[in-house]
Amino acid sequence: MKVDYNKMRCALACFEAEQIETEEVYELLLNGIAGYDDNTNQEIKDMFVGLWGKDQIPYIKEDK
């Protein structure tokens, strides 16, 4: 099985969206922000593990 980095990126984006304050939305729209697609897979994995732990890493089942 291989790590599902896309699912981790989506989870991080969802978490961030739930935490954001109204004034931060203004700043984002005005100044922009780099998306999680700009982070390396290792950076995504580190952030994901920091929030939810290693045992929650999603995997993709590979056909044999």
Secondary structure, 3 states (H helix, E strand, C coil): CEECHHHHHHHHHHHHHHHCCHHHHHHHHHHCCCCHHHCCHHHHHHHHHHHHCHHHCCEECCCC
